[in-house]
Amino acid sequence: MTLKIYSTLLISIIFSSVVAQPYQVGHITGTFIDITRNNRQVETEIYYPATVSGDSAAFATGAGKTPVVIFAHGFLMTWSAYENVWNALVPEGFIVAFPRTETGILPNHEDFAKDIAFLVSAFQLEGNNASSFFYNHVDTMFAAMGHSMGGGASMLSYQYNPQIKAIANFAAAETIPSAIAASANINVPVLMLTAENDCITPVAVHQQPMYDTLTTSCKTLVNILGASHCQFAESNFNCNLGEATCSPGPAISRTDQFTVTFQFLIPWLKFSLKNDCLAAADFQNMLQQSATINIQQSCQPCSSTAVNDAIMHEPELRYNYFFDFFEIYSSVELKNLSFIIFNLKGQEVYRRDSIIVDAGDIIQLRPGIKQSGIIIVKLMRGNEELITQKYSRRGR
């Protein structure tokens, strides 16, 4: 196997909802050679946590060994249509890899699934190779993901590599061979994000049979109300053309669909790949409270003891980079909180006092400040410092 690095354009970060300081987005292009399939070349776009954004940027200090998400594109679509995915997941501490294979009019679904499975093994080797860019940066936790055709391929991929630890997909399509049939042999956590107004891969014909066939002990189907098939990705000519005659069409905006998608996907990945039981509690609470979805679930992500242990780290502070607001969450009641923002000179640029967070609630704060670059945020209770975080904030 070889890994070749090329320089390509990296579009800057647009979306992040994080608990800690967000990572920047680094990018390289790698070509991996599968010697077991007649030296098949799997060109792959790779995005990873970096110290600064850009091509071949240094891996982020402190990121350590990082879970890897292998994401497969939809029919007649390319990796570049999923900028929303890498900009949401990389700042949260995930490597996201996009195989560029099977882009033609007659894709081979089985080969695509095998590419996903192969890249899992390839990244494991890279993480243990002292001469690799990814040396000591690859965790043992891998997720297979995809959209439409790629979503079906993610279901197929598990049979070719049981080292896949989780599967998530957007509007997964039935494939040849059958992703529905393959679902019966999957025994890792599965998250299926579906669209209510999907006429390309209708839920009843594609995702619902997959979900029903799954025998895993942890499966969740989140049907986003008013969502459409193509709005899981950036605007794409081929996908938009296929959806042009759909009725009903999307009833929510692409931005809103992105927001709901990552609201659930990010905590799910955190508890599936990072064993974060507080994220599991967040995920379960949002499933029950959200008015934007319908759900089906058979899962207990974390034991009640593990969740209670995680809750000891309350409260939780998040920053939504794209929409520029903060959220304070706590599963226990907290009173008399102060939320303060400082610039790097230590000057206070925003303050709000007497904040009350009810148990299980989320308080949203929109400071509306002009400060850009690095800011320091403190959450205080009287003289007690509960949280201090640094965030990278773009100019407004």
N, C-alpha and C positions, 0 to 999 in steps of 0.2 A: 504494500500500500504506500502511496505517496501523497503528500499534501503540498500543493502549490499555492502561493499567495499572490493575488493580483490586487491592483488598486482600482476601485470603482467609486462612484459618487455615493456618499452617505447623506441622507436627508436627516436633518437635526431632529432631536427629540420633540414630540408633540404631546405625549400623554404619559402621565405617571400618577399613581395613587399609592403613596408609600408611607411606611411607618418610620423608616430611618432615612438618612440622607440618600437621595436617589443616585444610582450609578449613571455614568454617561454611557453612550452607545458606541462601541467599537465595531468594526466590520472588516472581514476578510472574505475572499473567495477561495474555497479549497476544492481540489479534484481528488476524490478518493477512488482507488482502484480495487474492485472486488475480483480477486483472482479465482474465486469459486464459480464465477459466472462469465468465463471467457474474457477475463480482464475488463469487465464492464466499468466504464468511467461514470462516476456519479459526481457531477459538478454541483457544488453546494455553496449557497450564500450563508454566511455565518455572522450572527450578531451576538455580542457578548458584553458583560460589564467591564467598563474601561475607566481609566483615570481621566481621560478627555475624550470627547467624541471625535470620530474620524477613522479613516482606513489604517489598519495595522497599529492602532493605538495600544499602549501598554495595558495589560489586564489590570483591573482595578485593585489597588492595594487593599488588603483586608477582605476581599471577596472570597478567598479560600477556594475550596472545591465546590463547584457549582453544578446544580442539576441541569440537565439538558432536555430541551423540547425539540423534537423533530417534527416539522410542520410541512404537510403535503398540500399542494395547491389544487384548485378546482379544474374542471375540464376546460381546455383552451384558455387557461389563465396562467399567470406566471408568478414567481415569488414576489415580484415588485408590487403586486396588488395587495400585499399583506403588511404594508408599512405600519398599519395600526397594531398588528400583533407584536412586532419586534419593539415598537416604541412603548407598548404597555408592559411587556414581560421583562425585557432586559434591565430596566431600572430597578426592578424588584429582585434582581439577583439570579436570573436565568440565562443560560446560553440558548439561543434559538437558531436552529439550522433548517434551511429550506433547500431540499433537493430540487434541481432544475430539470429533472428527467420527465419523460412522458407528457410532453407539451403539445403533441401533434393531434391530428384529427382522429387517429385510431390508437389511442393510448392502450397500453397493456396494464390492466389493473394489478395483476399478480406481480409483475416486475416492479411496479411502483411500490407495492407493499413490501417487497423484498428489499427495495432501496431503503425504506424507512428502517427495517430490521437491520440491514447491513450498517447503516450509519450509527446505530447504537453501539455495535461492536467496534466500529472504526474509531469513534470518540473515546471509547474505553482504552483502546491502544494508544491514542494520542495523549491521553492524560497520564499514561505511564511511560511515555517516551521522552527521555531527557532532552532530546534535540527538537521536540515539538513545541510549537507556539503555545499549546494547551497543556504543557507538562505541569502536573500538580494542580490543575484548575478544573478537572472534570470529576464530578461526584459519581457515585454508583447508581444514582436515581435518574431514570429516563422516562419521559412521557412521549407517546406517539399522538400526534394531533393532525388535523387537516380540515379542509373545507370541501363540501360537496363530494366530488370524486375522491379527493384526498382524504375526506372524512371516512368514506367507505374503506379506503386503503389502510387507514389507521386501524380499523377493526380487523382487517385481514393480516396486518403485520405481526400481531401477537403470536400467531402460530409459528412464525419463522424466527422469533427471538423472545423467549420467555423472560429475558432480562429487562424487558419493558415493564415498568412498575405502575404505570397509569395510562389511561387513554381518555382524551377529550376531543370533541370535534364539533364543527359548525355545520348544520344542515347536511349531515352525512347522506351520501347517495348509495343505493344498492350497486353492487359491482359484479363482475364476472372474473373469477368465481365469486360466489355469494357472500357478501359481508354479513347478511342476515344469518346464514348458516354458520359462519365462522364465529358469530357472537356466542354461540352455545359453549364454546371452549375457552372463553375469556374469564380469568379468575382474579383480575386486578381491578381497582376502582375505575369506574367509567362515568364521565360527565358528558351528556349529550345536550348541546345548546341548539334549539330549533326555532323556526320562525313561523308564527301563526299564519301569515299570508304568503307562504312559500308555494308557488305553483310549479316550480322546476323539480324539486324533490319534496312533494307533499309529505307532511309528518305521518299521515295514516298509511302511506304506501312504503315509505323508506325508513324513517327513524323509529317509528313505533314498533314495527316488527323486530328491528334490531334490539330495542330495549326489552321487549317481551321475551326474546330468545336468550338474553344475557342470563347466565347463572351465577355471576359474581355476587358476593355478599354485600357489595357496595356499589349501587348504581343510582344515578340521578338524571332525570330528564327535565330540563328547564325550557319551557316554551314561551318565547318572548312575544307578548301581545302586540299586534300591529307590525311586527317585524317582517322582513322579506329575505329571500335567499341571498341576493347579491349584496345586501347591506352588511353582511358579516365581513366584507372586504372593502378596500378603497374602490372608488368608482372605476369600473373596468368595461371597456367597450363590448367585448364578447359576452360577458355575463349580462350586462344591461340589455343587449340585443335579445338574448334569450328570455329575459323577464319582461320585455316591452309590452307583451299582450296579456300579462297576468291580470286577473281580476278576482278579488280585489288586489290592488297594488299596495305598496307599503303605506302604513298609516302613521308611522313615526319616522323621524329623520334618521339619516345614517349616523349622525353624531349621537343621537339618543340610543340607537341600537348598539353602538360601540360602548357607550357608558354602561348599559345594562349588562352587556356581554362580559366586560372585564370586571364589573362589580362582583360577579359570581366566579369567573374563571380564576382570578388571581388568588383569592383565599383558598379555593379548591386545590390549586396547584401547591400552595404553601403547605396545606395539611397532607396532601398526597405525596409530595416529593421532599418536604422538609420536616415532616412530622410536627407541624405547628398546630397544637390543639386549640390555641386561642383563635387562630384563623378558622379552624373547624367550627368553633362556636359562633364566630361571625357569619360564616356561610349558612349555618343552620338557622340562625336568627333572621337573616335576610330572606331566606326561603319562605319563612313563615310570615314575614311582615310586608314583603314587597307586593304592591298592587299592579306591577308591570308584567307579571308572569303567571303561568300555570305550571304546576310541578307534579312530577311523579317521582317517588323515591323509595328505595329499599336499602337503607344504609345507617350505620352508627359509626361516624368517622372516628370518634375518639371516645374512650371510656369516660364516664362522669368524673372519675377521680382525676384523670389527666386534664380534663377541662377545668376542674376546680383548681388544680395546681397552676394552670396557665392563667387563670383569672387573678391569681395573686399578683400578677404583673400589671394590673389595671392602674390607670386608664390607658387607652391607646390613642395616639395622635397620628393622623394621616394628612397628607397633602395631595390634592388633586392638581397636578402640574398643568394639565390642559385647560381646566376651567378656573384655575386660580382660587381655590377655596380650601380651608382646613376643616377637618372633622375631629371631634372628640367623642370617643366611644367608651362606655363603661357598662359592665353587666351588674355593677352595684351602684347604689346612689352616691353621688359625690356633690358636695356643696361648697360654696365660697371659693371657687377656683378663679385664678387670674391667668389670662392668656396674654403673653408679652412677646413682641418681636423687636430684636435689636439688629443693627447693622454691624459690620465687622469692627467698627470703631468702638462698639459697646454702647452706642447711642440708642435710646428707646425710640422706635418709630411707630409703634402701635401698642395699644393696651386695652384690654377689656376685663373688667372685674365682676365679681358677684355672679359667676356662671354656675348654674345648677345643671347637673346631668342626672336624669332619672335612670334607674336600673334598666339596662337593655336599650337605652335611647342613644341617638347620635345627634350631637349639636354641631351645626354647620356655621362656620365663621368666614366672612368675606371681608378681610381688612381693607381692600381697595387702596393699598399704598402704591407708591411709584418706585419703591426700592427694588432694584434688580440685582442679579448676581447672588452671592452667598448671604443668607440671613440666618440668624440664630433665634430659635423660638423656645420659650420657656413656658411650662405649665406649672403654676404654683398653687399651693393650698396654704394660705397664710404665709409663713416663712419657710414652709416645707417645699422643696423643689422636687416635683414629681417627675418631670420630663424635661430634658434639654436636648434639642436636635438642631442639626444644621441642614438647611435645604438650599438647593440651587433654584433660583426663581428667575424666570425670564422677564424682560422689560414689558411694560404695558403701554 
